[in-house]
Amino acid sequence: MFERLTILAAVSGLWSGQGDAASDPFFCSPSRKEICNYDKPCALEAIGKFLVIIDDTRNTYTRCDKPDRDSCSTYDMVKSGDYKKYMTFEMSGRGGFSKIGPDGDWAEAVSLGGMIVVSHGMCFRESALKM
């Protein structure tokens, strides 16, 4: 977990947090990943060092495959839910969504053809990483 938070903190310097904590982006890191195929049962998969940055002020969902901004892809998203409860983020037309719970627990599901990839982990607001 410490290694993942170190990566999160390093990448967070690439985004500028503005305003109060509720307007800071979420930085999400997986601790578990499963891949489900139509012809096989779901199986745990090795976790790479990817990072998801959810900016619910700008309505963008950014996925970084490495801890540098050049490896990131950003998509428009739609948010539903309440800041104090569960929030859901959907990337329209991309076959994926994420959900963050009130304690920062996070799940992401993405479809790739006949395969579904489900990641679980934690999210932190940018301001929490700078403490």
Buried (B, 14 or more C-beta within 10 A) or exposed (E): EEEBBEBBBEBBEEBEBEEEEEBBBBBBBBEEBBBBEEEEEEEEEEBEBBBBBBBBEEEBBBBBEBBEEEBBEEBEBEBEBEEEEEBBBBBEEBEBBBBBBEEBEBBBBBEEEEEBBBBBBBBBBBBBBEE
